[in-house]
Amino acid sequence: MSPTTLSAGPEHGHVTFLGAGPGDPGLLTLRAVEALANADVLVAEHEVLDVVRQHARQGVSEVNTDPDPSQDPAPGTGTPQLTVVDGTSTAAATPAVRDAAHLVMEAARGGRRVVRAVSGDPGLDTYAAEEMLACAAAGVPFEVVPGIASAVGVPAYAGVPLRDAQGADVRFVDARTASDRCWTEVGASDGTVVVSTTLDSVAAAAGELVSAGRKPDTPMTVTVAGTTTRQRTWTATLGTIAQTLKQAKVLPSPEGGRPVIAVVGERSAAAQRDQLAWFESKPLFGWKVLVPRTKEQAASLSDQLRSYGAVPHEVPTIAVEPPRTPQQMERAVKGLVTGRYEWIAFTSVNAVKAVREKFEEYGLDARAFAGIKVAAVGEQTAKALIAFGVKPDLVPSGEQSAAGLLEDWPPYDPVFDPIDRVFLPRADIATETLVAGLIELGWEVDDVTAYRTVRASPPPAETREAIKGGGFDAVLFTSSSTVRNLVGIAGKPHNVTVIACIGPATAKTAEEHGLRVDVMAPEPSVHKLAEALADFGAKRRAAAVEAGDPVTRPSERRPGARRRRSTT
């Protein structure tokens, strides 16, 4: 596919200068999400594009304004490189103009809607005002969508309120451009100072404040990668911050140029951070959790894991494909319409999807279920049916499994049931438990292969190495097949990785593969499984705090003996 051309005519489009916030995509405003959904072109640095692109429409072009390393520009004066992404390809071009303002206007030509996204808030961005003036001079209409400034959002996520009941002054300093006069003014104040700087310049900024009159024992917090799951905060004083970072083995480091937010002041609540650090104290904060499911099934589970502070990594272990011979499924769907069945039982989301796709192929919709009783196993299966427009008549009251469904399934009664047949669309590898149970209750069963489950392709080499080498903190197994397939395509998880299983059958399969099960869901639900892992993480964290040990992730443990299989 060829690169997208940004020059398409003399007409001017529209530019939205948008604040992308400090890093957490969840901090985007509703107006920002709306603007992104309507954008034709996104213009931003690489890290900002990562934040905003998930809200953009499919096929949007992306203009990366990161400095071109081959040009070796002076610090802070990087020359933007134009990179356009059009769906599946990335291509670099050499634009006639080399600064971000001209890139924005070039992108706006031809009536295109451009979003110029910046980190934090546009009003505090070094160059956004210049770009707005350039648009005004060229007659390009624009608007501004404010965002959460890093200097405000990062301390909030670090558990460091900037003001207290006494209402102390709050001053903001960019250490990279601050003058001697600026340091003198903030040094003479007793208010809170929020300093934007870099990791390797924190100690120098602390020295400037001490030289300007602040006491060396003034509390100070330093936060890197704020509002993201890579966030890390250190608490010290102006006089000890250099030693604190050295002891933490943060400096010297090749990443010393990373931006940080430092908060200085007696009233900055730095001393209370242990009680107020809500973000970094989430039960799975920073944990890399492997989710071995199909991509469609993993989405809601990954969202739940993120709410616990985890970093989910989805690795499909099962691919869903149509049956090799579709005739049986076609006959069954036609039988639904002609009144062949009294019941239809769905045991998975994939079964619902397979029937729905066949309905759409024939021009049918949920009305075709009129007069047919519908059963569903599991919360997600029931939700998939409701999304289709079908409310299940029967969902197990107890265990969400074939056995649980049979516990509640009524026996066939020729007086009350005009038809004695059940349509059971399911996977090719499904067990016979449900079929045998229904027959025992007096029903005739059309057991139809609605879809096939096959082993997915192996994940990338780096993912396989992370699985075997202890790069993941936990792995969630939601079925026995996910255990077998993950081990088959990627290898056995390392002994430091926490193994969480959805139920006894899955746990038994994991143990048969030499894994010790650390967590098991109290009931067979993926969301209960995630909750159980979060409870495990919370207890592990509390134990470390109580013992006075540093809170670490499982992958940060010193490797010990290989994991032994549980005998319980």
Beta strands, then each sheet from edge to edge (+ up, - down):
strand 1: 14-19
strand 2: 41-44
strand 3: 61-64
strand 4: 82-85
strand 5: 90-93
strand 6: 113-118
strand 7: 142-145
strand 8: 170-174
strand 9: 192-198
strand 10: 219-224
strand 11: 232-237
strand 12: 259-264
strand 13: 288-291
strand 14: 311-314
strand 15: 318-321
strand 16: 343-346
strand 17: 373-376
strand 18: 421-427
strand 19: 444-455
strand 20: 474-477
strand 21: 498-501
strand 22: 519-520
sheet 1: 3+ 2+ 6+ 1+ 7+
sheet 2: 4+ 5-
sheet 3: 8+ 9+ 12- 10+ 11-
sheet 4: 14+ 13+ 20+ 21+ 22+
sheet 5: 15+ 19- 18- 16- 17-
end
